Amino acid sequence: MAHPSQLGFQDAASPVMEELIHFHDHALMIVFLISTLVIYSIATTVSTKLSNQSIIDSQEIEVVWTVLPALILILIALPSLRVLYLMDEISNPHLTIKTVGHQWYWSYEYTDYEELEFDAYMIPTQDLTPGQFRLLETDHRMVVPVESPIRILVSAEDVLHSWAVPSLGVKMDAVPGRLNQTAFITSRPGVFYGQCSEICGANHSFMPIVVEAIPLEHFENWSLLMLQDA
C-alpha cells in the first residue's frame, strides 16, 4: 500500500514546479466547487417533489449556465498558459548539459567543459549502501550549481526515452535523431530523483536519473576533480 506522502506531488525544488503545484491546487479547487454544486443540485432535485415554473423554463438560468462555464474555463486557461510559457522559457543559461538516453542508461556531456562527460548506470540492489534508494541510485550523479539556469539538451541513441525529474518540474522526450531542450533552476541544495518515463524496453524501470544540486564553489571543485580523473 502506498504511503500517504506518495499520493501527492514531491516537494518542489524549482520555481517552475512551485507554479505547477499552485496551478494544480487552483484547478482542483474549481473542480471541487463545481462537483459540490452538481451534487447539491442532484440531491435537491431527487429529494423534493416540488417544482417551479420559473426554474423549469427560465431564460435567465439558461444564460447563466452558458456564460458561467465559459468564465470558469477562462479562469483555468489563463494560469495554464502562463505556466506553459514559463516552462518553455530558456534565457541565458549558465550551464548546458546534453543528456542522451541509451538502452538502458543515461550519458551526460557538459558542453561548456572539454571532455567532461560520463555514463550513469543504476546501482544494483546488492551494492547499495545504507541510506541509498533501491532502483533510484546511479553510480554517477548529474551535478549542477544551485540557483543557476541550467539548459538540458535531450536526445536518444536507440529508442524513445524520456528524461523526467518530478521535483524539478522537468519532463522531456528523448527522440533518436532529434535534439529537444528544456531548462530548470534548482532553488535549494539537495539530491533529486527521476526515472525514464517512456516505455523503452525490457529494462525500462532500471535507468534512473539523479540530479545533485550543490553551491557554485563546490560545483567548480567537482568539475575540476572530474576533469582530472578524465
C-alpha positions as CSV (number, residue, x, y, z in Angstrom):
1,M,0.0,0.0,0.0
2,A,1.3,3.4,-0.9
3,H,2.4,5.8,1.8
4,P,0.1,8.9,2.1
5,S,3.0,11.1,1.2
6,Q,3.4,9.3,-2.1
7,L,-0.2,10.2,-3.2
8,G,0.7,13.9,-3.9
9,F,3.5,15.8,-5.6
10,Q,7.0,15.7,-4.5
11,D,8.3,18.8,-2.7
12,A,9.1,21.5,-5.2
13,A,12.8,22.2,-5.8
14,S,12.4,24.7,-8.6
15,P,10.3,27.8,-9.3
16,V,8.5,26.0,-12.3
17,M,7.5,23.1,-10.1
18,E,6.1,25.5,-7.5
19,E,4.0,27.2,-10.2
20,L,2.8,23.7,-11.3
21,I,1.7,22.9,-7.8
22,H,-0.1,26.2,-7.4
23,F,-1.9,25.7,-10.7
24,H,-2.9,22.1,-9.6
25,D,-4.4,23.5,-6.4
26,H,-6.2,26.3,-8.3
27,A,-7.7,23.8,-10.8
28,L,-8.6,21.3,-8.1
29,M,-10.4,23.9,-6.0
30,I,-12.5,24.9,-9.1
31,V,-13.3,21.2,-9.8
32,F,-14.3,20.7,-6.1
33,L,-16.7,23.7,-6.1
34,I,-18.3,22.5,-9.4
35,S,-18.7,19.0,-8.0
36,T,-20.2,20.3,-4.8
37,L,-22.8,22.4,-6.8
38,V,-23.7,19.4,-9.0
39,I,-24.1,17.0,-6.1
40,Y,-26.2,19.6,-4.3
41,S,-28.4,20.1,-7.3
42,I,-28.9,16.4,-7.8
43,A,-29.7,15.9,-4.1
44,T,-32.3,18.7,-4.0
45,T,-33.9,17.5,-7.3
46,V,-34.2,13.9,-6.1
47,S,-35.3,14.7,-2.5
48,T,-38.2,17.0,-3.3
49,K,-41.3,16.7,-5.4
50,L,-41.9,20.5,-5.5
51,S,-41.2,22.3,-8.8
52,N,-41.5,25.8,-10.0
53,Q,-42.3,27.0,-13.5
54,S,-39.6,29.7,-13.4
55,I,-36.9,27.0,-12.7
56,I,-38.2,24.5,-15.3
57,D,-38.4,27.1,-18.1
58,S,-36.3,30.2,-17.4
59,Q,-34.3,32.2,-20.0
60,E,-32.1,33.8,-17.2
61,I,-31.0,30.4,-15.9
62,E,-30.1,29.2,-19.4
63,V,-27.9,32.3,-19.9
64,V,-26.2,31.7,-16.5
65,W,-25.3,28.1,-17.1
66,T,-24.0,29.0,-20.6
67,V,-21.9,32.0,-19.5
68,L,-20.6,30.6,-16.2
69,P,-18.8,27.6,-17.7
70,A,-17.1,29.9,-20.2
71,L,-15.8,32.1,-17.3
72,I,-14.7,29.0,-15.4
73,L,-12.7,27.8,-18.5
74,I,-11.0,31.2,-18.7
75,L,-10.1,31.0,-15.0
76,I,-8.4,27.7,-15.8
77,A,-6.9,28.5,-19.2
78,L,-5.1,31.8,-18.3
79,P,-2.9,30.4,-15.4
80,S,-2.3,27.2,-17.5
81,L,-0.9,29.3,-20.4
82,R,1.2,31.3,-18.0
83,V,2.8,28.2,-16.6
84,L,3.2,26.7,-20.1
85,Y,5.2,29.7,-21.3
86,L,7.3,29.7,-18.1
87,M,8.2,26.1,-18.8
88,D,9.3,26.9,-22.4
89,E,11.3,29.9,-21.4
90,I,15.1,29.4,-21.8
91,S,17.1,32.6,-21.5
92,N,20.8,33.0,-20.8
93,P,21.6,29.6,-19.3
94,H,24.7,29.4,-17.1
95,L,25.3,25.8,-17.9
96,T,24.3,23.5,-20.8
97,I,24.2,19.7,-20.3
98,K,23.5,17.2,-23.0
99,T,21.8,14.0,-21.9
100,V,21.5,11.0,-24.2
101,G,19.3,8.0,-23.4
102,H,20.6,4.5,-24.1
103,Q,19.2,1.0,-23.5
104,W,19.3,1.3,-20.5
105,Y,21.3,4.1,-19.0
106,W,21.9,7.8,-19.4
107,S,25.0,9.6,-20.6
108,Y,25.8,13.3,-19.7
109,E,28.0,15.8,-21.6
110,Y,28.8,19.1,-20.0
111,T,29.2,21.1,-23.2
112,D,30.8,24.1,-21.5
113,Y,33.8,21.9,-20.5
114,E,36.1,19.9,-22.6
115,E,36.0,16.1,-22.0
116,L,33.6,16.4,-19.1
117,E,31.2,13.5,-19.8
118,F,30.2,10.3,-18.1
119,D,27.6,7.5,-18.1
120,A,25.2,7.0,-15.3
121,Y,24.2,3.4,-14.6
122,M,21.8,2.2,-11.9
123,I,23.5,0.8,-8.8
124,P,22.4,-2.9,-8.3
125,T,20.5,-3.7,-5.2
126,Q,23.3,-5.8,-3.7
127,D,25.7,-2.9,-4.0
128,L,23.6,-0.2,-2.3
129,T,24.9,1.4,0.9
130,P,22.7,2.4,3.9
131,G,20.6,5.4,3.0
132,Q,20.5,4.8,-0.7
133,F,17.3,4.2,-2.6
134,R,16.7,1.0,-4.5
135,L,16.2,1.4,-8.2
136,L,16.9,5.1,-8.0
137,E,20.6,5.4,-7.3
138,T,23.2,5.8,-10.0
139,D,27.0,5.4,-10.0
140,H,27.4,8.9,-11.3
141,R,25.1,11.9,-10.5
142,M,24.4,14.8,-12.7
143,V,25.8,17.6,-10.6
144,V,24.5,21.2,-11.1
145,P,25.0,24.5,-9.2
146,V,22.2,25.9,-7.1
147,E,20.2,28.9,-8.3
148,S,21.7,28.8,-11.8
149,P,19.7,28.5,-15.0
150,I,20.5,25.0,-16.4
151,R,19.7,24.1,-20.0
152,I,19.3,20.4,-20.8
153,L,19.6,19.1,-24.3
154,V,17.9,15.7,-24.6
155,S,18.3,13.1,-27.2
156,A,18.5,9.3,-27.6
157,E,20.8,6.9,-29.3
158,D,18.4,3.9,-29.9
159,V,14.8,4.1,-29.0
160,L,12.4,6.7,-27.4
161,H,13.2,7.6,-23.8
162,S,12.0,10.4,-21.5
163,W,14.2,12.4,-19.1
164,A,11.9,13.3,-16.1
165,V,12.6,14.7,-12.6
166,P,9.3,15.4,-10.9
167,S,10.6,17.6,-8.1
168,L,12.2,19.9,-10.7
169,G,9.1,20.0,-12.9
170,V,11.1,18.7,-15.8
171,K,10.0,16.0,-18.3
172,M,11.3,15.9,-21.9
173,D,11.2,13.2,-24.5
174,A,14.5,11.8,-25.8
175,V,14.0,11.1,-29.5
176,P,16.7,9.5,-31.7
177,G,17.9,12.0,-34.3
178,R,16.2,14.9,-32.6
179,L,17.6,17.4,-30.0
180,N,15.0,18.6,-27.6
181,Q,15.7,21.2,-24.9
182,T,14.3,22.2,-21.5
183,A,15.6,24.2,-18.6
184,F,15.3,24.4,-14.8
185,I,16.7,26.3,-11.8
186,T,17.2,24.5,-8.5
187,S,16.0,26.7,-5.7
188,R,17.8,24.7,-2.9
189,P,20.7,22.2,-2.5
190,G,19.7,18.6,-2.5
191,V,19.5,15.3,-4.4
192,F,16.5,14.9,-6.7
193,Y,15.5,11.6,-8.3
194,G,13.7,10.7,-11.5
195,Q,13.3,7.9,-14.0
196,C,12.8,7.3,-17.7
197,S,9.1,7.8,-18.2
198,E,8.8,6.3,-21.6
199,I,8.4,2.6,-22.0
200,C,11.7,1.9,-23.8
201,G,12.2,-1.9,-23.5
202,A,12.8,-4.7,-21.0
203,N,14.9,-2.7,-18.6
204,H,12.9,0.5,-18.8
205,S,12.5,0.5,-15.0
206,F,16.2,0.4,-14.4
207,M,17.5,3.7,-15.9
208,P,17.1,6.2,-13.0
209,I,18.1,9.9,-13.0
210,V,19.9,11.5,-10.1
211,V,20.4,15.3,-10.0
212,E,22.5,16.7,-7.2
213,A,22.4,20.5,-6.7
214,I,25.3,22.0,-4.8
215,P,26.7,25.5,-4.2
216,L,28.6,27.1,-7.0
217,E,32.0,26.9,-5.4
218,H,31.5,23.2,-4.7
219,F,30.4,22.6,-8.2
220,E,33.7,24.2,-9.5
221,N,35.7,21.9,-7.3
222,W,33.7,18.9,-8.5
223,S,34.2,19.8,-12.2
224,L,38.0,20.2,-11.6
225,L,38.1,16.7,-10.0
226,M,36.1,15.2,-12.8
227,L,38.4,16.7,-15.4
228,Q,41.5,15.4,-13.6
229,D,40.0,11.9,-13.4
230,A,39.2,12.1,-17.1
